[in-house]
Amino acid sequence: MNGLIGRKLGMTSVFDEKGNQVACTIIDAAPNVVTQVKSEDSDGYNALQIGYGDKTDKRVSKAMAGHFAKSGSSPKRKLVELRNSTLDKKAGDSVSIDDVFAEGDTVHAIGISKGKGFQGVVKRWGFRGVGDATHGQHNRLRAPGSVGAASTPSKVIKGMKMGGRTGGKRIKTKNLKVVRIFSEKNLMLVKGAIPGHKGSFVIIEK
């Protein structure tokens, strides 16, 4: 697996060769730094550890400061491992957009979805409300309805759809298309929406 860590800047739209307007997410994919090379002999598996975004020295533990110093890299805000990467890189090397992606590639995007706080079943699971808001339901229009069982087993079964914390989870959106790459600005446009708020870290892999 090859990929890059980037930052979601927002959305825009471009026109393709057929004149269709395509909604795209803008990704700041500044060059990543290889902070560690893992091998089958030393770690039990092959992987490249890459870092993105500079971090001040005072916000890094001594252990991590030594880890970054070993690769000759400055402290990074985000670290990701790329298992079985085919990139021919060693510790301290940089990985740019052109090393991994080209326009037209199909990629997967991983991010943390927007947190929406505690939500009821209508927003969280798409329930329609008790009785479709008719027949005298009064103030229980958005209630979940019956969730219990009979006297056997006399409990609410685990996994029932109820209200609760919504969003804020790791989401992987598959099979997105790289529409444009601006190498000189370290930017790439990916067709469609990517999980996360503006400024959040995203992992683009293929």
PyMOL commands that set and color helices and strands:
alter all, ss='L'
color gray80, all
select helices_A, chain A and resi 40-43+57-59+62-71+97-100+121-125+130-133+183-185
alter helices_A, ss='H'
color red, helices_A
select strands_A, chain A and resi 3-15+21-28+32-38+47-54+76-83+94-95+106-112+117-119+164-166+170-182+187-191+201-205
alter strands_A, ss='S'
color yellow, strands_A
deselect
rebuild
show_as cartoon
